[in-house]
Amino acid sequence: MSKALAKKLGFTLLAVVIIALVIFRGRIYEGLGTKYLWVKDQQDVKVDKSDPEWLDKYCKLEIRNLPKVPFANKGLEKDVNGEDVQEYGVPDISLKKFIPEDKWFETEGCGLWYKYSDEEAYPSVGVDYAFRIDVANTFTENVDTLITEAMDKSWKKISPISDEDAGRPFTMYDGFPLIFTRENKKLNTVEYMTADFGGSTFFMNFYVYEK
């Protein structure tokens, strides 16, 4: 065996060992060639249900178990108190067909809102930026794929929804808003995660109500 071939095989073996160690130490998802989305282990969120504000507190803690945004961004938009997690009440209208009417105003909501620019975000998920609808649709489809792969298996994906229900032009990729749901039997809650784009902001929202 030549020295050049032996050296090449040595580098290949080293690369395989490094990749194996990375996979062993933490779960990764590969998408779109070179993009990796790290998935955090789920942190057990404990709340005191005797606290009248427990749903609100649970929302703000559990939302941090959602996957991080898989494209380049400028970080989280802060609320008026300088906190990363946004707090609000009425759920997104895209959930109108899923949340029972008698639970609508009892639902707690909170969000992580990421600021970004198209010029930086597109290439970070394998899309050359251009101001065209087909390019934008490819970008959003790639983001859909990455987040869907990264969601914890306790979640069930229920999007896409119709253009009418989403308030979405028919020319746009139909995967957004992303909508996932699950039941948390430990807390007797029904939970939703939504994600959507708007005004150079990517909105990841969490909603929860007690059954």
C-alpha positions in Angstrom: 0.0 0.0 0.0 1.4 3.4 -1.0 2.0 6.1 1.7 -0.4 8.4 0.0 -3.2 5.8 0.1 -2.4 4.9 3.7 -2.6 8.6 4.6 -5.9 9.0 2.8 -7.4 6.0 4.6 -6.1 7.3 7.9 -7.9 10.7 7.4 -11.1 8.8 6.4 -11.0 6.6 9.5 -10.4 9.7 11.7 -13.4 11.4 10.2 -15.6 8.4 10.8 -14.5 8.2 14.4 -15.2 11.9 15.0 -18.7 11.6 13.5 -19.4 8.5 15.5 -18.4 10.3 18.7 -20.6 13.3 17.9 -23.6 11.1 17.2 -23.0 9.2 20.4 -22.7 12.3 22.6 -25.8 14.0 21.2 -28.6 13.5 18.7 -28.2 15.3 15.4 -30.4 15.6 12.3 -28.8 16.1 8.9 -30.8 17.9 6.2 -30.1 19.5 2.9 -26.6 18.3 2.5 -24.5 20.1 5.1 -27.0 21.6 7.5 -27.2 20.1 11.0 -29.9 20.9 13.5 -28.9 20.0 17.1 -31.8 18.7 19.1 -31.8 19.3 22.9 -32.8 16.6 25.3 -36.2 17.4 26.7 -36.0 19.1 30.1 -38.7 17.9 32.6 -40.8 20.9 33.5 -42.4 20.8 36.9 -45.2 23.1 38.0 -47.4 23.4 41.0 -51.0 23.2 39.8 -52.3 24.8 43.0 -50.7 28.0 41.7 -53.4 30.0 39.8 -50.6 31.1 37.4 -49.3 27.6 36.7 -50.4 27.4 33.0 -48.6 30.7 32.3 -45.4 29.5 34.0 -45.6 26.1 32.3 -45.9 27.8 28.9 -42.8 30.0 29.5 -40.7 27.0 30.6 -41.9 24.3 28.2 -41.5 26.5 25.1 -37.7 26.3 25.6 -38.0 22.6 24.8 -38.9 23.4 21.2 -36.1 23.0 18.7 -34.0 26.0 17.9 -34.5 27.8 14.7 -32.5 26.0 12.0 -31.4 29.0 10.0 -29.1 32.0 10.6 -30.8 34.7 12.6 -30.2 37.8 14.7 -31.5 36.4 18.0 -34.6 36.7 20.0 -36.8 39.8 20.1 -37.2 40.9 23.7 -40.5 41.8 25.3 -41.2 45.0 27.2 -39.5 43.6 30.3 -36.4 42.5 28.4 -37.3 38.8 28.5 -36.8 36.4 25.7 -40.2 34.8 26.0 -43.1 36.8 24.7 -46.4 36.6 26.6 -49.9 36.9 25.2 -53.4 35.5 25.4 -55.7 34.7 22.5 -54.3 31.9 20.3 -53.3 32.3 16.7 -56.3 32.2 14.4 -54.9 29.2 12.6 -55.9 27.1 15.7 -59.5 28.1 15.5 -60.6 24.8 14.1 -58.6 22.8 16.7 -59.2 24.4 20.1 -62.7 24.0 21.5 -64.7 27.2 21.7 -65.1 26.9 25.5 -61.3 26.6 25.9 -60.3 29.4 23.5 -60.0 32.2 26.0 -58.6 29.9 28.7 -55.6 29.0 26.5 -52.3 30.4 27.6 -49.8 31.4 24.9 -46.2 32.4 24.7 -43.6 32.8 22.0 -40.0 32.9 20.9 -39.6 35.4 18.1 -36.4 35.3 16.1 -35.3 38.3 14.0 -33.6 37.4 10.7 -32.6 38.7 7.3 -33.4 36.7 4.1 -29.9 37.3 2.7 -28.3 35.5 5.7 -31.1 33.0 6.4 -31.5 31.4 2.9 -27.9 30.3 2.4 -27.8 28.8 5.9 -30.3 26.1 4.8 -28.8 25.6 1.3 -30.7 28.2 -0.7 -29.1 30.9 -2.8 -30.9 34.1 -2.0 -33.0 35.8 -4.7 -36.1 37.9 -4.5 -38.4 35.4 -6.2 -41.4 33.4 -4.9 -40.0 30.0 -6.0 -36.8 30.7 -4.0 -38.8 31.8 -1.0 -40.9 28.7 -1.2 -37.8 26.5 -1.3 -36.4 28.2 1.8 -39.6 27.8 3.7 -39.9 24.1 2.7 -36.4 23.5 3.9 -37.2 25.1 7.2 -40.3 23.0 7.5 -38.3 19.8 6.9 -35.7 20.7 9.4 -38.0 21.6 12.2 -40.3 18.7 11.6 -37.4 16.3 11.8 -36.3 17.9 15.1 -39.6 18.0 16.9 -39.8 15.6 19.9 -41.7 12.4 19.0 -44.5 13.3 21.5 -45.7 15.9 19.0 -48.0 15.1 16.1 -47.9 17.3 13.0 -51.3 18.6 11.8 -50.3 21.1 9.2 -50.6 22.0 6.4 -53.9 23.6 6.6 -55.9 25.2 3.8 -55.0 28.5 2.2 -58.3 30.0 3.5 -57.8 28.8 7.1 -54.2 30.0 7.0 -54.9 33.4 5.3 -52.2 32.4 2.8 -51.9 33.4 -0.9 -52.1 30.3 -3.1 -48.7 31.0 -4.6 -46.9 30.5 -1.2 -45.6 27.2 0.1 -48.5 25.6 2.0 -46.5 24.1 4.9 -46.7 27.3 7.0 -48.0 27.9 9.5 -46.5 24.8 11.0 -48.8 23.3 13.6 -48.1 20.4 16.0 -50.2 19.2 18.9 -50.0 16.7 21.7 -51.7 15.7 25.0 -49.8 15.9 28.2 -51.4 13.2 30.4 -49.3 14.1 33.4 -50.7 17.7 33.5 -54.0 16.9 31.8 -53.3 19.5 29.1 -53.6 19.9 25.4 -50.7 21.7 23.8 -50.0 23.3 20.4 -46.8 24.5 18.8 -47.1 26.9 15.8 -44.4 28.5 13.7 -44.6 31.1 10.9 -42.8 33.9 9.1 -43.7 37.6 9.1 -41.9 40.9 8.9 -38.4 39.6 9.1 -39.4 37.7 12.2 -39.9 33.9 12.7 -42.5 33.2 15.3 -42.4 30.0 17.3 -45.4 29.9 19.6 -46.6 27.5 22.3 -50.2 27.3 23.5 -51.7 25.2 26.3 -55.0 24.6 28.0 -56.2 22.3 30.7 -58.8 19.7 29.6 
